[in-house]
Amino acid sequence: MDQATIVTVVQLSYVVAAAAFILGLHRMSSPATARNGNIVSAVGMAIAVVATAILLLTGGITSLTPWMIIIVGTIIGGGAGFYLARTVQMTAMPQMVSLFNAAGGGAAALVAIDEFIKLGSLQTFAVNTVPLHVMVATLLGVAFGSITFTGSLVAFGKLQGLVPGRPVTFAGSQFVNLGLFLALVLSAGYLVVTGQPNVPLLLLLTAVALVLGVTTTMPIGGADMPVVISLLNSFTGIAAAMAGFVINNPALIIAGALVGASGAILTQLMAKAMNRSLYNILFGAFGTGDSGAAAGADGGYAGGGSTREIGEDDAAVLLAYARSVIIVPGYGLAVAQAQHNVRELADLLEKRGVEVKYAIHPVAGRMPGHMNVLLAEANVPYPQLIEMDEINPEFPRTDVVLVVGANDVTNPAARSNPASPIFGMPILDVDQAQNIIVIKRSMRPGFAGIDNELYVNAKTGMLFGDAKEALGRLVNAVKAV
């Protein structure tokens, strides 16, 4: 097979891979087909990798050393990725996504930098200038990739507890960010205008972008981490697409563009779900992460009023004799790894003829789709997972709502208190149900750092304890009813 035929076959393979990416992404839009969508996308990526290897083997890399580096790197990276993906706990999945974003952005930036350095060492262009499209793609790849790399590492640190989850700011921090952004734009503009492969200036631009990734992510509070993860995922896609332009790889361009576009759309949808602008999320320094002050489980409440504690026996009677129950999962459910316990409780209730549904808020948890993935792990039937807009009209005619670890997304202050920082944020209308049971470890505020008015509602009974332990007690109590 001659080289021209091989190139044609490789290009057709890229088309097949791109089609798999698009189909897989489409199937990921529904929990019922998301697993299959992941498989389809993975097959597409495998096809792209094999096709690229064939192209390099037949017409590109001929010496042994580069191949050994590629093989060793693939084994180490692939092995680490496989191990981490198989062993990571669901509670740490957002951190895993952040690390993947960091790896993707960093790799794209390194590819662009490497190609730029090669251009600087080769006297192949008139007056040693870089073509405009190559220069622009390189600079965008370096900028987005570097910001994503350090920003994602900071996001990982916040989620892992290595960095304070609250907004970390200092006097004049926004002016520092503005100065860094202007330095980034001016240095990139100079390189574009001159067309010179100025490697030291590119390295300076890279350093500025790396610092900017840190200084723009540190002031973002834990309440906004799901949006930040989605935004950085979009940046990773943009960086990958730019790297694809630099090395002329259609599969990388298409895959990066799909990730970038879908991440940007998801970011906008999540910002809308929080009723906040992206600017406010990035520069509003909102939320306290996990460091909010706790107020004991003794009925006292910092926001005024008093809570009513309920025992598992009373809660079991309410649930067992209800006609309809809606379960609201939150991050506390993920922390306790109680998804299987909540499924066991739902199965018991359904055997008694109770209709059980799950209310899913777009920003519940710490990453987009966190609750869907968590409940899918426990084999909760997909039709029972109902999105916010669809489930909200059902709360007024629901006998019992069981809230497990969710906080800010159930806070009525978002509707009733104009002074609240979450006012206007769409929430689950839990307070409109006939009876409300909240499983919570303490009266500690959620990521937004504010008290939840739901807890002093006369219809609300607080069942204190770790979600897994409390659900276990509740399951035994239901069995005894």
Number of C-alpha atoms within 10 A of each C-alpha: 5 7 11 9 10 16 17 11 15 20 19 13 20 24 18 17 28 24 17 23 25 18 17 23 19 13 19 18 11 13 18 14 14 17 15 15 23 18 13 22 23 16 17 25 21 13 21 24 17 13 22 19 16 16 18 13 13 13 11 11 13 11 9 8 10 11 15 11 11 12 12 12 12 12 12 12 12 12 12 12 13 11 11 13 12 9 8 12 14 19 21 15 20 23 23 20 19 27 19 18 28 27 19 20 33 24 21 30 29 17 21 29 22 14 16 21 16 13 20 18 12 10 11 11 11 8 9 15 19 22 14 14 11 21 22 20 21 28 29 20 33 32 30 27 37 31 32 35 30 25 29 30 22 25 31 24 18 24 24 16 12 11 14 19 27 24 21 17 14 9 7 9 15 15 10 15 17 13 14 18 14 13 16 21 15 13 16 20 14 13 22 20 10 12 18 17 22 17 18 10 14 22 14 14 22 23 17 21 26 22 16 24 25 20 22 21 25 22 23 28 29 27 28 24 27 23 26 27 26 25 23 29 29 28 29 35 33 29 36 33 28 31 32 25 20 24 16 13 17 18 26 24 22 22 24 23 21 20 21 24 16 18 23 21 15 19 23 18 15 22 23 15 17 23 15 17 14 17 9 12 20 18 17 16 20 22 25 23 24 21 16 19 15 14 16 13 19 13 15 15 20 16 13 10 12 15 22 17 16 16 15 20 17 15 22 22 15 19 25 23 16 19 18 21 27 25 22 26 28 26 21 23 29 25 18 15 18 24 25 19 20 25 17 17 20 23 16 16 24 16 10 14 14 18 16 21 21 27 27 25 27 26 25 24 29 26 22 21 16 25 28 23 17 24 22 18 12 15 12 22 14 16 10 15 21 17 15 18 16 10 18 16 13 15 21 15 13 21 18 28 28 24 25 28 24 22 28 27 26 23 25 24 22 23 15 12 13 11 9 13 15 24 19 17 20 21 24 23 21 28 21 18 19 15 22 27 22 25 24 22 18 16 23 22 21 26 24 22 22 22 25 23 22 21 28 20 16 13 17 24 23 25 25 20 15 21 26 22 14 20 25 18 16 24 22 14 18 22 12 10 11
